[in-house]
């Protein structure tokens, strides 16, 4: 496997989802704050067998860039770009972690488009380090047999 395919295979084990975790009232209105929860999943197997590499990610961080429609808040203040750490710093296979990001709604899309689409509130970049010590740890399981006399 070449290095690029290896990198893509490792990267494909990460899955990022998001959903609205908090809003004031029934809808997000211009000027109000709302919270988006980002959930990061490590879809790699738990690697319980001795022949499987353990894919564990560390130093999990999400960089959030605001848009014309919403601005991320850091310590309650609007910022253009902010980086947030996930609640867990260590993400083994078959597990997930989250981070909540607060935003302020800046403007509405308006017009017919507003009826057909949602506003793009952020562009995010996910970064995580592969725990190389875990990945390259060699394991071997073997049964041991000895004659036991009565």
HELIX and SHEET records of a PDB file:
HELIX    1   1 UNK A    3  UNK A   11  1                                   9    
HELIX    2   2 UNK A  111  UNK A  116  1                                   6    
HELIX    3   3 UNK A  132  UNK A  135  1                                   4    
SHEET    1   A 5 UNK A  14  UNK A  23  0                                        
SHEET    2   A 5 UNK A  33  UNK A  42 -1                                        
SHEET    3   A 5 UNK A  95  UNK A 105 -1                                        
SHEET    4   A 5 UNK A  70  UNK A  74 -1                                        
SHEET    5   A 5 UNK A  77  UNK A  79 -1                                        
SHEET    1   B 3 UNK A  81  UNK A  85  0                                        
SHEET    2   B 3 UNK A  57  UNK A  66 -1                                        
SHEET    3   B 3 UNK A  90  UNK A  91 -1                                        
SHEET    1   C 3 UNK A  81  UNK A  85  0                                        
SHEET    2   C 3 UNK A  57  UNK A  66 -1                                        
SHEET    3   C 3 UNK A 122  UNK A 130 -1                                        
END                                                                             
